Amino acid sequence: MVPRYTRPVMAAIWSAENRYRIWFEIEALACEAMAEYGTVPKEAARTVREKGDAAMAAFSDADVARIDEIEAETRHDVIAFLTWLAEKVGPDSRFVHLGMTSSDVLDTCLAVQLVQATDLLLRDLDEVLAALKARAFEHKHTLTIGRSHGIHAEPTSFGLKLAGHYAEFARNRTRLETARAEIATCAMSGAVGTYAHLDPRIESYVAERLGLKPETVSTQVIPRDRHAAYFCALGVIASGIERLATEVRHLQRSEVREAEEFFHPGQKGSSAMPHKRNPVLTENLTGLARLIRAAVIPALENVALWHERDISHSSVERNICPDATVGLDFALARLSGMISKLVVYPDRMAANIESLGGVVHSGEVLLALAKAGLSREDAYRIVQRNAMATWTRLGTPDCRTFRENLAADPEISGRVPADVLDAAMDSRQHLKALDIQYEKIFGEAGPRD
C-alpha cells in the first residue's frame, strides 16, 4: 500500500526487520526444542540464542543489505538469512534449521505477522464500534426519513440507522476473531510434511511459545483454505465500511443535507468552486474497500496448490497480506474518526420528512382505514389516490397536503375521526420500539425520550 494510506504501526509489522526477527525467533525456538529433546547440544542452542539475540538487537539497514546481497547469489531468501545468521553465530550455526524446510519458517512467520496485524485490526474495530455506539445513543430519538429504493419510505431514527451499522461491525469483529484463530497456525513438519527429520514435539514447542496452534495436517505448507477464509473476512469488513460510507455520501448530497463530514477550518473542497464541501473521506473509504476486496479472489485461487506444495501462492501473498491489512487498518481508523466528527442536521431531517406533503405517513393511514372497517384493498386504493394527488402537485399553487386531501375525501369523511388521522401523521410513533431494538443491539436501552 502506498505511504498515503499506511499507518506506521501496521507498516512495521510487514517490515523486513520484523520479518527477520520472527524468522530468527522460529529458528532459535526450534533449536532450543531440539536441545531439550536431545537432538542438539544445549550449549549450542544457548550460543544460537545469545549471539542471535545480540545480532537482532543491533539489526540495521546494513544487515538487510547484506541479506539481500546473499540472496542475489543464492536466489533463495531463507538460505540468505541463514547464511547471514551463520556469520553472526559462528560454528554452532550448523545446528540451526536441522531437519526443517523453508516453508516451516515462512508459513509460521506469516501466521505470526497476520496475528499481529489482526490484533491491530481488532483494536481498530473497537474504535469504530465505540464511535458508532456513542453517536447511536446521541441520536436515538432524532427523527429522519427512512428510504427504500432511494425514495422516501417512513420515518425512522437516525440513531437506529447507526445502531444497525454497529450491529454489522460487531458481527464483523466476531468474524475477524474467528479468522484470527484459524490463521494462528504453526507448521514445522519438514519436507512434504512427514516429520521424517523433525520430532513433532518441536512443532508443538515452537507453536506454544509463539501463541499458535500446530497445523493439523501440513503438506509442507499450511493449507491455504485458512488464508482464503481470512481474506474473505477482511473483504466482508471492507463491504461494511463501504455500506456506511455510501450512506453518509448520500446524506451529504446537496438536495438531502441531513449529515456531512466535518469540514476543517482551512479545508478546500474544489480548486474551481469555492463553495464545495465534498464527502472526500467516505469516497476514499469506498475506494479502499474495493482494494481490500480485491485480495479475496487471489486468496481463494491460492488454495489449489500442486501436490504437497508449490510457490504460486507466494508472490500473491507478498502483495495481498501487507496491502489488505495496511489498507483496512487505515480505512477503519479513518472511519472511526469520520463517525466521531460527523455533523448531523436534525432540523433538516425533520424538514425532509414532511417535504412530500405528508405522504410518508400513508402506511399508518392505511392501517387506520382498515381498523375503521374498510377492506385492505379499498383502504389501499383510497390512500394511494390521496397520496398521488399530493405527490403529483408538489410545488404547484394548487397542491394540498396529504392530510388536507384525506380530510376532503368523501370515502374517509365520517369513517375515521380527525384525531385518528392526526395520530397517524405523527412521526414519533415510529420510535415506539426503540428501547427493545437498542436492547437487542447494545444490551441496554439507554436514555428514554
C-alpha distance (Angstrom), angle and dihedral (degrees) to the residues before:
residue distance angle dihedral
M1 . . .
V2 3.79 . .
P3 3.84 116.3 .
R4 3.82 90.8 -109.0
Y5 3.81 90.0 71.2
T6 3.81 98.6 33.3
R7 3.79 126.5 101.0
P8 3.83 115.6 -154.6
V9 3.82 98.2 -124.3
M10 3.80 93.3 55.4
A11 3.80 92.1 40.8
A12 3.81 89.6 55.7
I13 3.80 90.6 58.9
W14 3.80 90.2 61.1
S15 3.79 96.3 41.1
A16 3.79 120.9 119.8
E17 3.80 89.2 -119.2
N18 3.81 93.4 57.3
R19 3.80 91.5 44.8
Y20 3.79 92.7 52.3
R21 3.81 91.9 45.6
I22 3.80 89.3 55.0
W23 3.81 91.4 45.9
F24 3.78 90.0 53.6
E25 3.80 92.2 46.8
I26 3.81 90.6 52.8
E27 3.81 91.9 48.9
A28 3.81 93.5 44.6
L29 3.80 93.1 48.1
A30 3.80 91.3 48.3
C31 3.80 89.8 50.1
E32 3.80 91.2 49.4
A33 3.80 90.8 48.7
M34 3.79 90.7 50.9
A35 3.80 89.2 50.2
E36 3.80 90.3 51.2
Y37 3.81 91.5 51.4
G38 3.82 93.9 43.9
T39 3.79 102.0 -105.5
V40 3.80 97.2 109.2
P41 3.83 129.6 34.7
K42 3.79 110.0 -100.1
E43 3.78 91.7 -133.8
A44 3.80 90.0 55.2
A45 3.82 91.2 51.2
R46 3.81 88.8 50.1
T47 3.80 91.1 51.4
V48 3.81 91.7 49.2
R49 3.80 90.6 51.0
E50 3.80 96.9 45.1
K51 3.79 98.9 42.7
G52 3.79 92.3 38.4
D53 3.80 92.5 50.4
A54 3.80 89.6 50.3
A55 3.79 91.4 49.7
M56 3.79 92.4 48.9
A57 3.81 91.9 46.9
A58 3.81 88.4 56.2
F59 3.81 93.5 39.7
S60 3.80 112.3 142.1
D61 3.79 143.3 160.8
A62 3.79 87.3 -81.9
D63 3.80 89.6 62.9
V64 3.79 91.4 49.4
A65 3.80 88.3 51.0
R66 3.81 90.8 50.1
I67 3.81 92.2 51.3
D68 3.80 89.7 47.8
E69 3.80 89.4 50.5
I70 3.79 91.6 53.5
E71 3.82 91.8 45.6
A72 3.80 90.3 53.1
E73 3.80 86.5 64.3
T74 3.82 101.8 34.0
R75 3.81 96.2 38.6
H76 3.81 86.5 -146.1
D77 3.79 122.8 102.9
V78 3.81 99.2 -158.8
I79 3.82 93.1 46.8
A80 3.80 88.9 49.1
F81 3.80 90.6 54.5
L82 3.81 93.0 45.5
T83 3.80 89.8 50.6
W84 3.81 90.6 51.8
L85 3.81 90.0 47.3
A86 3.81 90.6 50.9
E87 3.79 89.0 55.0
K88 3.80 88.5 57.0
V89 3.80 99.8 39.2
G90 3.78 101.9 39.2
P91 3.84 128.3 -155.3
D92 3.83 95.0 -11.7
S93 3.80 88.2 65.6
R94 3.82 86.1 86.4
F95 3.81 86.1 80.2
V96 3.81 92.6 57.7
H97 3.83 118.9 101.2
L98 3.80 93.3 8.3
G99 3.80 110.5 174.9
M100 3.79 90.9 -7.1
T101 3.77 130.4 122.5
S102 3.79 128.2 -147.7
S103 3.79 94.2 -102.9
D104 3.79 89.9 59.9
V105 3.79 86.9 65.2
L106 3.79 99.8 33.7
D107 3.79 98.7 46.6
T108 3.79 94.8 42.0
C109 3.79 90.5 48.2
L110 3.79 91.4 49.8
A111 3.80 89.0 52.2
V112 3.80 90.4 53.6
Q113 3.80 92.1 48.2
L114 3.80 92.7 48.1
V115 3.80 90.3 49.7
Q116 3.81 90.1 50.2
A117 3.81 90.3 48.5
T118 3.80 92.4 46.2
D119 3.78 93.1 51.8
L120 3.80 88.1 56.1
L121 3.81 91.5 47.0
L122 3.81 90.5 51.0
R123 3.80 89.5 54.7
D124 3.81 88.6 48.9
L125 3.80 89.9 52.6
D126 3.78 90.1 51.0
E127 3.80 88.7 56.4
V128 3.81 91.0 50.9
L129 3.81 91.4 48.2
A130 3.80 92.0 48.9
A131 3.82 91.7 50.6
L132 3.80 93.2 47.5
K133 3.79 93.2 47.2
A134 3.80 93.2 49.8
R135 3.81 92.9 50.1
A136 3.81 92.8 41.9
F137 3.81 91.3 57.2
E138 3.81 91.5 41.7
H139 3.81 90.5 56.6
K140 3.78 99.5 31.0
H141 3.82 91.4 123.6
T142 3.81 98.3 31.3
L143 3.79 105.5 120.9
T144 3.78 118.8 -138.5
I145 3.76 135.9 159.7
G146 3.76 119.1 -93.1
R147 3.78 115.4 -140.9
S148 3.76 133.2 -153.8
H149 3.80 120.4 -173.0
G150 3.82 85.2 2.8
I151 3.82 89.2 -66.6
H152 3.81 126.6 115.6
A153 3.80 108.7 -92.3
E154 3.83 118.2 164.5
P155 3.80 134.1 -35.3
T156 3.77 119.3 -86.2
S157 3.78 138.4 164.5
F158 3.78 121.1 -83.9
G159 3.77 87.3 -146.2
L160 3.79 89.4 56.2
K161 3.80 89.4 53.2
L162 3.80 89.1 56.4
A163 3.80 91.5 42.1
G164 3.78 89.2 58.1
H165 3.79 90.1 55.8
Y166 3.81 89.2 46.8
A167 3.80 89.9 55.9
E168 3.80 90.4 50.0
F169 3.80 93.2 50.8
A170 3.81 89.9 46.7
R171 3.81 87.7 56.9
N172 3.79 89.1 46.4
R173 3.78 90.2 53.8
T174 3.80 89.7 54.1
R175 3.81 89.7 48.9
L176 3.78 90.9 51.7
E177 3.80 92.1 48.8
T178 3.81 88.6 52.7
A179 3.80 90.9 47.9
R180 3.81 90.3 49.7
A181 3.78 91.5 53.0
E182 3.80 91.2 50.5
I183 3.79 95.8 46.6
A184 3.84 94.9 45.5
T185 3.80 90.6 91.4
C186 3.79 131.6 137.0
A187 3.80 123.6 -154.9
M188 3.80 120.5 -170.9
S189 3.77 103.8 152.0
G190 3.80 102.2 123.0
A191 3.78 129.2 -132.4
V192 3.84 112.5 1.7
G193 3.80 89.1 -7.9
T194 3.81 100.0 -85.3
Y195 3.85 99.5 124.0
A196 3.83 85.7 -131.1
H197 3.82 91.2 146.1
L198 3.80 99.8 22.3
D199 3.77 131.5 66.3
P200 3.86 106.5 -127.2
R201 3.80 86.7 -131.3
I202 3.82 88.1 71.2
E203 3.79 89.5 63.3
S204 3.80 92.4 49.0
Y205 3.82 91.4 47.7
V206 3.81 93.4 51.4
A207 3.80 93.8 41.5
E208 3.80 94.0 53.1
R209 3.81 93.1 50.6
L210 3.80 92.9 47.5
G211 3.81 93.3 48.1
L212 3.80 92.4 -112.1
K213 3.80 136.8 120.5
P214 3.81 123.6 -123.7
E215 3.79 114.9 -102.3
T216 3.80 111.2 -104.8
V217 3.79 94.3 -136.3
S218 3.78 120.0 2.0
T219 3.79 118.1 -169.2
Q220 3.82 87.7 -163.7
V221 3.78 87.7 -71.4
I222 3.78 130.0 57.2
P223 3.82 106.1 -101.0
R224 3.78 108.9 -99.2
D225 3.80 96.4 -135.4
R226 3.81 84.2 85.6
H227 3.78 91.6 57.4
A228 3.79 92.1 43.1
A229 3.81 90.4 55.7
Y230 3.79 89.5 48.5
F231 3.79 94.8 54.1
C232 3.80 91.2 43.7
A233 3.81 87.2 58.0
L234 3.81 90.0 51.4
G235 3.80 89.3 49.3
V236 3.80 92.5 53.1
I237 3.81 90.4 49.9
A238 3.81 89.4 50.2
S239 3.80 89.5 53.2
G240 3.80 89.7 52.2
I241 3.79 88.9 52.9
E242 3.79 90.7 50.7
R243 3.81 93.0 48.3
L244 3.79 91.3 55.3
A245 3.80 92.7 41.6
T246 3.80 90.6 51.1
E247 3.81 90.9 51.8
V248 3.80 91.4 53.8
R249 3.80 91.9 45.8
H250 3.81 90.1 54.6
L251 3.79 93.3 46.2
Q252 3.81 90.5 51.6
R253 3.82 94.2 54.9
S254 3.80 110.9 121.7
E255 3.80 94.0 -115.9
V256 3.82 91.4 50.4
R257 3.84 105.4 34.7
E258 3.80 95.4 168.9
A259 3.80 95.9 132.7
E260 3.76 137.1 -0.6
E261 3.77 142.8 -176.7
F262 3.78 114.6 -91.5
F263 3.81 109.4 -90.2
H264 3.79 109.1 -143.9
P265 3.81 122.5 -138.5
G266 3.77 106.9 -93.8
Q267 3.80 93.0 17.9
K268 3.81 116.1 139.7
G269 3.78 122.9 -149.6
S270 3.78 101.4 -168.8
S271 3.78 137.7 9.8
A272 3.82 89.9 -139.5
M273 3.82 105.5 30.2
P274 3.82 114.2 49.2
H275 3.81 93.5 -168.0
K276 3.83 95.2 63.9
R277 3.84 121.5 118.2
N278 3.78 102.4 179.3
P279 3.84 127.4 -170.7
V280 3.80 91.6 -120.2
L281 3.80 97.1 152.8
T282 3.78 95.3 54.0
E283 3.80 91.5 42.2
N284 3.79 87.5 53.4
L285 3.80 90.3 49.4
T286 3.80 90.2 52.1
G287 3.80 90.1 54.6
L288 3.80 93.7 46.2
A289 3.80 90.1 50.9
R290 3.80 88.8 58.2
L291 3.80 91.2 52.7
I292 3.80 93.3 48.9
R293 3.81 92.4 49.0
A294 3.81 88.6 49.5
A295 3.81 87.5 73.4
V296 3.80 92.8 62.2
I297 3.81 100.4 75.4
P298 3.84 95.5 46.5
A299 3.82 89.0 48.1
L300 3.81 90.4 52.6
E301 3.80 90.9 47.5
N302 3.82 90.0 51.9
V303 3.81 90.3 66.9
A304 3.81 94.1 78.3
L305 3.81 103.9 69.9
W306 3.81 123.1 163.7
H307 3.80 115.3 -91.4
E308 3.82 111.2 -54.2
R309 3.80 93.7 -11.4
D310 3.77 149.8 -30.4
I311 3.79 130.4 175.1
S312 3.78 101.1 -118.1
H313 3.81 86.3 112.6
S314 3.79 94.4 53.2
S315 3.80 100.6 76.1
V316 3.80 89.6 44.6
E317 3.78 94.0 52.9
R318 3.80 93.7 45.2
N319 3.79 85.0 64.3
I320 3.79 107.8 32.3
C321 3.81 99.2 41.6
P322 3.80 96.0 61.3
D323 3.79 96.5 29.9
A324 3.80 97.6 50.3
T325 3.81 95.5 43.8
V326 3.81 94.0 41.9
G327 3.80 90.6 47.9
L328 3.79 94.1 47.1
D329 3.80 91.7 47.0
F330 3.79 90.5 54.0
A331 3.81 93.1 43.6
L332 3.80 94.5 50.8
A333 3.81 91.7 47.9
R334 3.79 90.4 49.8
L335 3.79 91.6 46.3
S336 3.80 95.0 52.9
G337 3.80 90.8 48.8
M338 3.80 92.1 47.7
I339 3.81 92.8 51.0
S340 3.80 93.3 46.1
K341 3.81 91.6 53.8
L342 3.82 97.9 35.2
V343 3.81 110.0 137.6
V344 3.81 111.3 -135.6
Y345 3.82 125.3 -162.6
P346 3.85 109.4 -158.6
D347 3.83 92.7 174.7
R348 3.77 90.6 55.9
M349 3.80 90.0 48.2
A350 3.81 90.4 52.4
A351 3.79 91.1 48.5
N352 3.80 92.1 50.1
I353 3.80 91.2 52.4
E354 3.80 90.0 61.6
S355 3.80 96.7 33.0
L356 3.82 91.7 102.1
G357 3.76 94.1 54.7
G358 3.79 96.1 -98.3
V359 3.81 98.9 -58.4
V360 3.83 89.8 129.6
H361 3.82 86.4 77.4
S362 3.81 92.4 62.1
G363 3.80 93.4 107.9
E364 3.80 94.2 58.8
V365 3.82 91.3 44.5
L366 3.80 88.6 52.4
L367 3.79 89.6 54.9
A368 3.83 91.5 47.2
L369 3.80 91.8 54.3
A370 3.79 91.8 47.2
K371 3.81 90.4 50.9
A372 3.83 88.0 50.1
G373 3.81 89.5 61.4
L374 3.81 105.7 -92.5
S375 3.77 119.0 131.2
R376 3.77 113.9 -106.7
E377 3.80 90.6 -114.2
D378 3.80 93.0 53.0
A379 3.80 92.1 43.3
Y380 3.80 91.5 50.5
R381 3.82 91.6 49.1
I382 3.80 92.9 50.3
V383 3.81 95.1 45.4
Q384 3.78 93.9 45.7
R385 3.80 91.7 48.9
N386 3.79 91.8 54.2
A387 3.79 93.4 42.3
M388 3.80 91.7 52.2
A389 3.80 90.7 47.8
T390 3.79 87.1 59.0
W391 3.80 96.8 39.0
T392 3.79 97.3 50.7
R393 3.81 93.7 48.6
L394 3.80 98.9 45.5
G395 3.78 110.9 140.5
T396 3.80 94.5 13.8
P397 3.83 125.9 114.0
D398 3.81 93.3 -113.5
C399 3.80 95.6 49.6
R400 3.79 115.8 128.3
T401 3.75 125.4 -167.5
F402 3.76 120.8 -105.7
R403 3.81 89.5 -108.9
E404 3.82 91.3 52.3
N405 3.80 92.0 49.4
L406 3.79 91.1 49.7
A407 3.81 91.8 50.1
A408 3.81 90.3 52.3
D409 3.80 95.4 47.8
P410 3.84 110.5 106.3
E411 3.83 91.7 -152.0
I412 3.79 89.6 61.5
S413 3.78 101.4 35.9
G414 3.80 110.3 102.1
R415 3.79 93.5 8.3
V416 3.80 100.6 74.4
P417 3.82 119.9 36.4
A418 3.80 116.7 -125.5
D419 3.80 92.6 -118.0
V420 3.81 90.2 56.2
L421 3.80 90.5 53.0
D422 3.79 90.1 47.0
A423 3.80 90.9 51.7
A424 3.80 89.6 49.6
M425 3.81 88.7 56.8
D426 3.83 93.7 53.9
S427 3.80 109.9 110.4
R428 3.79 93.4 -159.2
Q429 3.78 92.5 72.3
H430 3.80 86.1 76.4
L431 3.80 90.0 66.2
K432 3.81 97.3 58.1
A433 3.82 94.7 102.1
L434 3.81 95.2 46.1
D435 3.80 96.0 105.9
I436 3.79 91.3 52.9
Q437 3.80 91.6 46.1
Y438 3.80 93.1 48.7
E439 3.80 90.6 48.2
K440 3.81 89.3 54.1
I441 3.80 93.3 48.4
F442 3.80 104.3 35.3
G443 3.78 104.0 16.7
E444 3.81 88.6 -117.9
A445 3.77 134.8 68.7
G446 3.76 97.0 -144.0
P447 3.81 122.7 -161.8
R448 3.77 119.1 1.7
D449 3.78 119.4 -134.8
